[in-house]
Amino acid sequence: MPLHRTWLELSSSALAHNAKSLRSALAEDVTLIAVVKANAYGHGLSETVRVLDRHGLKHFAVDSVEEGIRVRLILPSAVIMVLGFTPVEQFDQVVAQDLQPVLYDEIQIRLLNEVAMKQGKHVSVHVKIETGTARQGVFPENLESLIGSIRKASHLICVGLSTHFAKAELVSDTAFTQKQTALFYTSVGKVAETLPELCYVHAACSAAILCHPDSHGTAVRAGLALYGIWPSEEVEIEARSHHLSLRLQPVLSWMTQVAQVKDYPTGTPIGYGGTEILNRPTRVAVVPVGYYDGYDRRLSRRAEVLIRGHRCKVLGTICMNMMMVDASHVPSLEQGDRVTLVGQDGAQHVTIDELAKKAGTISWEILARISSHLPRIVV
């Protein structure tokens, strides 16, 4: 019997394989930055960074100071970039924990420099350039002025220039990504000579790593692909046309077990609201996973789980802490049988992409919403 009623298994070999595969698409001198924000895309922050560290990755990107501190406690010597917004009230932690924030306005520069001066430390910073995603970043026309302010700040060192692509996954329509790439490197070219400490020129996400080599710069940020999931079918086809041996291996499997087995007659309404009426006698397996755990409610009546190598359809509406599945065709079904929500069982395989399509969303969201309270087991 399993130790937990619901748990995730993380394949350390798959994670290492994906990192190696992504490296193979890069020039030797390009730094691979592992993006471990959102609890390492739902995989578990501490578990993921420990595995990646063992396989030689020393650069990590997070969204928040809180995430950065968690990485720092595990890896005292890692290079940790904070990609998201950092409130002024957290600047003291940025300095104390040797985190590298992304800056894009004059107020950040002035206040962070004051905090660094008080602590007697120098802070390495990155500047985000807005090239077309229409979110955080400095407009190219204001970049030289902003860089000038950083150079005047006695305790700040600009080590990175970055941007983010809006359409890198759309391989069949590359014009916008090419436009962003050109604008980014034109902007970099205007200030690079004034930044003697500049080490990281980074724009490429997973899709751009695989399909837009002209965007790589001196560093890239690997997110979804690092966890073994293609950003899109287009990206997979395009990437493998250039890198024939490239394979990504899913890192995460999600398991639970059968809580109860019950037989119901034709006409029985299932679950809240009776949203599904049984059209035949049905053996129902109650499964102790629900939307609190991150199993999306939009998967109600659409998704399938695996029991003893058989696909079993989710019945009715997914509840907060449990759901029901049709296990009529599963032989010798018993309480305690393993249920695979994501992963492989026999010849069958449920993927994150499959769940995303059935929920009408993207793989990133399905992963990020897997609750952090579930145990992660590295295998």
C-alpha positions as CSV (number, residue, x, y, z in Angstrom):
1,M,0.0,0.0,0.0
2,P,1.3,3.5,-0.7
3,L,2.4,5.8,2.1
4,H,0.2,8.7,0.8
5,R,-3.3,8.7,-0.5
6,T,-2.3,11.1,-3.2
7,W,1.3,11.9,-4.4
8,L,3.5,13.0,-7.3
9,E,6.5,11.1,-8.6
10,L,9.3,13.1,-10.2
11,S,11.7,11.3,-12.5
12,S,15.2,12.6,-11.8
13,S,16.5,10.8,-14.9
14,A,13.9,12.5,-17.1
15,L,14.8,15.9,-15.6
16,A,18.5,15.4,-16.2
17,H,17.8,14.1,-19.7
18,N,15.7,17.2,-20.6
19,A,18.4,19.5,-19.3
20,K,21.0,17.7,-21.4
21,S,18.7,17.8,-24.5
22,L,18.2,21.5,-24.2
23,R,21.9,22.1,-23.8
24,S,22.4,20.2,-27.0
25,A,20.4,22.9,-28.8
26,L,22.7,25.6,-27.5
27,A,26.2,26.9,-28.3
28,E,28.8,25.8,-25.7
29,D,29.1,29.3,-24.2
30,V,25.4,29.9,-23.7
31,T,24.2,29.7,-20.1
32,L,21.1,27.5,-19.4
33,I,18.9,29.1,-16.7
34,A,16.4,26.8,-15.1
35,V,13.0,28.5,-14.5
36,V,11.7,27.1,-11.3
37,K,8.9,29.7,-10.6
38,A,5.4,28.5,-9.6
39,N,6.8,25.7,-7.4
40,A,8.9,24.6,-10.4
41,Y,5.9,24.5,-12.6
42,G,4.1,22.4,-10.0
43,H,6.9,19.8,-9.7
44,G,8.1,21.0,-6.3
45,L,10.7,23.7,-6.0
46,S,13.1,22.1,-3.5
47,E,13.0,18.7,-5.1
48,T,13.6,20.1,-8.6
49,V,16.5,22.4,-7.7
50,R,18.3,19.7,-5.8
51,V,18.1,17.3,-8.8
52,L,19.2,20.0,-11.3
53,D,22.1,21.1,-9.0
54,R,23.4,17.5,-9.0
55,H,23.4,17.6,-12.8
56,G,25.4,20.8,-13.0
57,L,22.8,23.6,-13.3
58,K,23.8,26.6,-11.2
59,H,21.5,29.3,-12.6
60,F,17.9,29.5,-11.6
61,A,15.0,31.9,-12.3
62,V,12.1,32.5,-9.9
63,D,9.1,34.9,-9.9
64,S,9.3,36.2,-6.3
65,V,11.7,37.0,-3.5
66,E,10.0,34.3,-1.4
67,E,10.9,31.7,-4.1
68,G,14.4,33.0,-4.3
69,I,15.0,32.7,-0.6
70,R,13.8,29.1,-0.8
71,V,16.3,28.3,-3.5
72,R,19.1,30.2,-1.6
73,L,18.5,28.0,1.5
74,I,19.0,24.9,-0.6
75,L,21.8,26.2,-2.8
76,P,24.0,28.8,-1.1
77,S,26.2,29.5,-4.2
78,A,23.5,29.4,-6.9
79,V,22.9,32.4,-9.2
80,I,19.2,33.3,-8.6
81,M,17.3,35.8,-10.8
82,V,13.9,37.2,-9.7
83,L,11.9,37.7,-12.8
84,G,8.7,39.1,-11.3
85,F,7.8,42.2,-9.5
86,T,9.6,42.9,-6.2
87,P,8.0,45.3,-3.7
88,V,10.2,47.9,-2.3
89,E,9.6,46.4,1.2
90,Q,11.5,43.3,0.1
91,F,14.6,45.0,-1.2
92,D,16.4,44.3,2.1
93,Q,15.9,40.6,1.4
94,V,17.1,40.9,-2.2
95,V,20.4,42.4,-0.9
96,A,20.8,40.1,2.1
97,Q,20.1,36.9,0.1
98,D,22.2,37.9,-2.9
99,L,19.3,37.7,-5.3
100,Q,19.4,39.3,-8.8
101,P,16.2,41.3,-9.4
102,V,14.8,42.5,-12.7
103,L,14.5,46.3,-12.8
104,Y,12.7,48.6,-15.2
105,D,12.1,52.0,-13.6
106,E,14.1,54.8,-11.9
107,I,12.4,54.4,-8.5
108,Q,13.5,50.8,-8.2
109,I,17.0,51.8,-9.0
110,R,17.2,54.6,-6.4
111,L,15.6,52.7,-3.6
112,L,17.5,49.4,-4.2
113,N,20.8,51.3,-4.3
114,E,19.9,53.0,-0.9
115,V,19.3,49.6,0.7
116,A,22.4,48.1,-0.8
117,M,24.5,51.0,0.6
118,K,23.0,50.5,4.1
119,Q,24.0,46.9,4.0
120,G,27.4,47.6,2.5
121,K,26.8,45.2,-0.4
122,H,26.7,45.4,-4.2
123,V,23.7,43.9,-6.0
124,S,23.7,42.4,-9.5
125,V,20.7,43.4,-11.4
126,H,19.0,42.7,-14.8
127,V,17.0,45.2,-16.9
128,K,13.9,44.0,-18.7
129,I,13.3,45.6,-22.1
130,E,9.7,45.7,-23.4
131,T,9.7,44.5,-27.0
132,G,6.1,43.4,-27.6
133,T,4.6,41.4,-24.7
134,A,3.1,44.5,-23.2
135,R,3.9,43.8,-19.6
136,Q,6.7,44.7,-17.3
137,G,9.8,46.3,-18.9
138,V,11.4,49.5,-20.0
139,F,10.5,50.9,-23.4
140,P,13.6,50.8,-25.7
141,E,13.6,54.5,-26.1
142,N,14.0,54.9,-22.4
143,L,16.7,52.2,-22.0
144,E,19.8,54.4,-22.3
145,S,18.6,56.7,-19.6
146,L,17.7,53.9,-17.3
147,I,21.1,52.2,-17.8
148,G,22.7,55.6,-17.1
149,S,21.0,55.7,-13.7
150,I,22.2,52.2,-12.9
151,R,25.7,53.1,-13.8
152,K,25.5,56.1,-11.4
153,A,24.2,53.9,-8.6
154,S,27.2,53.1,-6.5
155,H,26.0,49.7,-5.3
156,L,24.2,48.3,-8.4
157,I,25.9,46.3,-11.1
158,C,24.0,45.6,-14.3
159,V,24.8,42.0,-15.3
160,G,21.8,41.2,-17.5
161,L,19.6,42.5,-20.2
162,S,16.4,40.6,-21.0
163,T,13.1,40.5,-22.8
164,H,10.3,38.0,-23.2
165,F,8.6,36.7,-26.3
166,A,4.8,36.8,-26.8
167,K,4.4,34.3,-29.7
168,A,7.5,32.1,-29.7
169,E,5.3,28.9,-29.7
170,L,3.6,30.0,-33.0
171,V,6.3,28.5,-35.3
172,S,4.1,28.9,-38.4
173,D,4.0,32.7,-37.8
174,T,7.5,33.8,-36.8
175,A,7.3,37.5,-37.9
176,F,6.4,38.8,-34.5
177,T,9.1,36.9,-32.7
178,Q,11.6,38.0,-35.3
179,K,10.5,41.6,-34.8
180,Q,10.9,41.3,-31.0
181,T,14.4,39.7,-31.4
182,A,15.6,42.4,-33.7
183,L,14.3,45.2,-31.4
184,F,15.9,43.5,-28.4
185,Y,19.3,43.1,-29.9
186,T,19.2,46.6,-31.4
187,S,18.5,47.9,-27.9
188,V,21.2,45.8,-26.4
189,G,23.7,47.0,-28.9
190,K,23.1,50.6,-27.9
191,V,24.1,50.1,-24.2
192,A,26.3,46.9,-24.1
193,E,29.6,48.8,-24.4
194,T,28.7,50.9,-21.3
195,L,28.2,47.8,-19.2
196,P,31.5,46.1,-18.5
197,E,29.9,43.5,-16.1
198,L,27.2,42.4,-18.6
199,C,27.1,38.6,-18.6
200,Y,23.6,37.6,-19.4
201,V,21.8,38.7,-22.5
202,H,18.6,36.5,-22.4
203,A,15.4,36.4,-24.3
204,A,14.7,32.8,-25.2
205,C,12.1,30.7,-23.5
206,S,11.6,27.0,-24.2
207,A,10.1,27.5,-27.6
208,A,12.7,30.0,-28.7
209,I,15.5,27.7,-27.4
210,L,14.3,25.0,-29.7
211,C,13.1,27.0,-32.7
212,H,14.7,30.4,-32.7
213,P,18.5,30.0,-32.3
214,D,19.0,33.6,-33.4
215,S,17.5,34.7,-30.1
216,H,19.7,32.8,-27.8
217,G,22.2,35.5,-26.8
218,T,24.5,34.6,-23.9
219,A,21.8,32.9,-21.8
220,V,18.4,31.2,-22.2
221,R,15.6,30.5,-19.8
222,A,14.2,27.0,-19.9
223,G,10.8,26.4,-18.4
224,L,8.2,24.0,-19.7
225,A,10.5,22.0,-21.9
226,L,12.8,21.4,-18.9
227,Y,9.9,19.4,-17.4
228,G,9.5,17.3,-20.5
229,I,6.5,19.0,-22.1
230,W,6.6,20.6,-25.6
231,P,5.3,24.2,-25.7
232,S,3.2,23.3,-28.7
233,E,2.9,20.6,-31.4
234,E,4.3,23.1,-33.8
235,V,7.4,23.5,-31.7
236,E,7.9,19.7,-31.4
237,I,7.7,19.2,-35.2
238,E,10.0,22.1,-35.9
239,A,12.5,21.3,-33.2
240,R,12.8,17.7,-34.2
241,S,13.2,18.5,-37.8
242,H,16.5,20.2,-36.9
243,H,17.5,18.0,-33.9
244,L,16.4,14.6,-35.1
245,S,17.5,12.8,-31.9
246,L,15.8,15.4,-29.5
247,R,13.3,13.8,-27.1
248,L,11.7,15.3,-24.1
249,Q,10.7,13.1,-21.2
250,P,7.8,14.0,-18.9
251,V,9.1,14.4,-15.4
252,L,5.9,14.3,-13.4
253,S,3.5,11.5,-12.7
254,W,0.4,12.0,-10.4
255,M,-1.0,9.1,-8.4
256,T,-3.7,8.4,-6.0
257,Q,-5.8,5.3,-5.0
258,V,-9.3,4.0,-5.0
259,A,-11.1,5.1,-1.8
260,Q,-14.3,3.0,-2.4
261,V,-16.0,0.8,-5.0
262,K,-19.8,0.9,-5.4
263,D,-22.3,-0.4,-7.9
264,Y,-25.1,1.8,-9.2
265,P,-28.1,1.1,-11.4
266,T,-29.1,2.8,-14.6
267,G,-30.6,6.2,-14.0
268,T,-28.5,7.1,-11.0
269,P,-27.4,10.8,-10.9
270,I,-23.8,11.2,-10.0
271,G,-22.3,14.0,-7.7
272,Y,-23.3,17.6,-7.1
273,G,-26.1,18.8,-9.2
274,G,-26.7,15.4,-10.7
275,T,-24.9,16.6,-13.8
276,E,-24.5,13.1,-15.2
277,I,-27.1,10.3,-15.2
278,L,-25.8,6.8,-15.6
279,N,-27.2,5.2,-18.8
280,R,-26.3,1.6,-17.7
281,P,-25.4,-0.3,-14.6
282,T,-22.0,1.1,-13.5
283,R,-19.2,0.3,-11.1
284,V,-18.0,3.6,-9.7
285,A,-14.7,4.1,-8.1
286,V,-14.5,7.0,-5.6
287,V,-11.1,8.8,-5.9
288,P,-9.8,11.1,-3.2
289,V,-8.6,13.9,-5.4
290,G,-10.5,17.1,-6.3
291,Y,-10.0,20.7,-7.3
292,Y,-8.4,21.6,-4.0
293,D,-5.6,19.4,-5.0
294,G,-5.4,21.1,-8.4
295,Y,-7.4,18.7,-10.5
296,D,-9.2,21.2,-12.6
297,R,-13.0,21.2,-12.2
298,R,-13.3,21.8,-16.0
299,L,-12.2,18.2,-16.4
300,S,-15.6,17.1,-15.0
301,R,-17.1,14.4,-17.3
302,R,-14.2,14.9,-19.8
303,A,-11.0,13.5,-18.3
304,E,-10.0,9.9,-17.8
305,V,-7.8,8.3,-15.2
306,L,-5.9,5.0,-15.4
307,I,-6.7,2.0,-13.1
308,R,-4.9,-1.4,-13.8
309,G,-4.0,-0.2,-17.3
310,H,-7.6,0.8,-18.2
311,R,-9.0,4.3,-19.0
312,C,-11.8,5.3,-16.6
313,K,-13.9,8.3,-17.4
314,V,-14.5,11.0,-14.7
315,L,-18.2,11.0,-13.8
316,G,-20.3,14.0,-12.8
317,T,-18.8,17.1,-11.3
318,I,-15.3,17.1,-9.7
319,C,-15.7,17.9,-6.0
320,M,-13.3,19.8,-3.7
321,N,-11.6,16.7,-2.3
322,M,-12.8,13.8,-4.4
323,M,-14.3,12.6,-7.7
324,M,-16.0,9.6,-9.2
325,V,-14.9,7.5,-12.2
326,D,-16.4,4.8,-14.2
327,A,-14.5,1.6,-13.5
328,S,-17.0,-0.9,-14.8
329,H,-14.5,-2.5,-17.2
330,V,-11.6,-2.8,-14.6
331,P,-11.2,-6.4,-13.6
332,S,-10.9,-7.3,-9.9
333,L,-11.2,-3.7,-8.8
334,E,-10.4,-3.2,-5.1
335,Q,-10.2,-0.3,-2.6
336,G,-6.5,0.8,-2.5
337,D,-5.8,0.1,-6.2
338,R,-3.5,2.7,-7.7
339,V,-5.1,5.4,-9.8
340,T,-2.9,7.3,-12.3
341,L,-4.1,10.9,-12.9
342,V,-1.0,11.8,-15.0
343,G,1.5,9.3,-16.3
344,Q,1.7,5.8,-17.6
345,D,0.0,2.6,-16.5
346,G,0.6,-0.4,-18.8
347,A,0.1,0.6,-22.4
348,Q,-2.0,3.7,-21.5
349,H,-0.7,7.2,-20.8
350,V,-2.4,10.3,-19.6
351,T,-0.4,13.4,-20.4
352,I,-0.5,17.0,-19.1
353,D,-1.2,18.1,-22.7
354,E,-4.3,15.8,-22.8
355,L,-5.7,17.3,-19.6
356,A,-5.0,20.8,-20.8
357,K,-6.9,20.2,-24.1
358,K,-9.9,18.7,-22.3
359,A,-9.9,21.6,-19.8
360,G,-9.7,24.1,-22.6
361,T,-6.5,25.6,-21.3
362,I,-2.7,25.3,-21.6
363,S,-0.2,22.8,-20.0
364,W,1.4,25.6,-17.9
365,E,-1.8,26.2,-16.0
366,I,-2.5,22.5,-15.4
367,L,0.9,22.1,-13.9
368,A,1.0,25.3,-11.9
369,R,-2.3,24.5,-10.2
370,I,-1.2,21.2,-8.8
371,S,-1.3,22.0,-5.1
372,S,1.9,22.4,-3.1
373,H,0.4,20.4,-0.2
374,L,0.8,17.1,-2.2
375,P,4.0,15.1,-1.4
376,R,6.6,15.0,-4.2
377,I,8.7,11.9,-4.3
378,V,11.9,11.9,-6.4
379,V,12.4,8.5,-8.1
